[in-house]
Amino acid sequence: MRIAIIGSGYVGLVSGACFADFGHAVTAVDNDPAKIAMLLRGEMPIYEPGLGDLVASNVRAGRLSFTTDLASAVSAAEVVLIAVGTPSRRGDGHADLSYVYGAAREIAGALQGHTVVVTKSTVPVGTGDEVERIIREARPDADVSVASNPEFLREGAAIVDFKRPDRIVLGIEDDRARAVMQELYRPLYLNQAPILWTSRRTAELTKYAANAFLATKITFINEIADLCEKVGADVQQVARGIGLDNRIGSKFLHAGPGYGGSCFPKDTMALIKTGQDHGASVRIVETVAAVNDQRKRSMAKKVLAACGGSLRGKTVAVLGLTFKPNTDDMRDAPSLSLIAALKDAGARVRAYDPEGMEVARRMLDDVIFASDAYDCADGADALVIVTEWDAFRALDMSRLKSLLKAAVLVDLRNIYPREEAARHGFVHVGIGRTA
């Protein structure tokens, strides 16, 4: 099939490369000439394991191309996927749909023959209706179907998630669109990936409901971790004990400094606003968002306590800046709130991340960036692990202790057992554990 993808960010680039790898002819469009120039040079604008090789192989095979010319890409396509950003709107927290609607207007002017226009961007309920209205208003003669196909890709594992999905959700309003989308996903259907056919509005809400539920699991175990610290229990054992229950499951039950990233913060807020607008407040999600925001900054209190109640004039080494490992995504990362709070308390901050340094430099002021974990620790009064990169899981503890001014380890991901840290002479502070 001939596919045009509008937006060459995370969702668009991964989806386009994977569809091309299935044998479809994909043209990825972006209005940023610098980004397209990077892609044409074979450079990736984002870090995602395996993506560079996947893009390169499909470009060589002639199945994947990049352009800023939306009209030419759309006019030749049977399916047009809208994969532009939907960030939280400043001031009210609603999803900013200006990029989606702008893409719809441009698409309308270029349509040729029957075309299925699909929203892959995460959008509130009713967005597909408005996309269809915009297109039909601009082109009353357009032979177009509008569908919803939300993505469920985890950063750091996106290619595997795309090719071996738990489910494919397709919100379809007519039979012709169903036939086209079935052909688009035929390679996955042959692998027996479950396809859920729904209405467009149901598909749109499904994505928000899924992310809000996962955010709720994370926030729940974080609050249980706080309780564990008060009563002398171990949150990791509690999480295992409840996660072995098949009705609950073990995923997203890892206590830490709070969730961040490009999805959970903005999607929970958008769902909250949707509920308020329709007179059906989602009070659990409202609480989840509020608790998570407070938690990220409160992690600095652990560092403060571990350093004797004062950080004035002290240096804190921060390992891990991205919101999770295997990505360079810094959006709403817990490290941002933590570092701000540490600086407010008078600390100097030195930081290191295996992939997020370039992005972090644009977001963090008055922070010293180190060349590796040991350079970060050198002369610091405390070491804080914020992101659980594999590179931090087997550090030379003796070497770290010799470099640090004070052997204080604040492990916000519970990577190191307290006994191991103590054996190397560290004061160890974890999450949800007192022993």
Secondary structure, 3 states (H helix, E strand, C coil): CEEEEECCCHHHHHHHHHHHHCCCEEEEECCCHHHHHHHHCCCCCCCCCCHHHHHHHHHHCCCEEEECCHHHHHHCCCEEEECCCCCECCCCCCECCHHHHHHHHHHHCCCCCCEEEEECCCCCCCHHHHHHHHHHHHCCCCCEEEEECCCCCCCCCHHHHHHCCCCEEEECCCHHHHHHHHHHCHHHHHCCCCEEEECHHHHHHHHHHHHHHHHHHHHHHHHHHHHHHHHCCCHHHHHHHHHCCCCCCCCCCCCCCCCCCCCHHHHHHHHHHHHHHCCCCCHHHHHHHHHHHHHHHHHHHHHHHHCCCCCCCCEEEEECCCCCCCCCCCCCCHHHHHHHHHHHCCCEEEEECCCCHHHHHCCCCCCEECCCHHHHHCCCCEEEECCCCHHHCCCCHHHHHHHCCCCEEEECCCCCCHHHHHHCCCEEECCCCCC
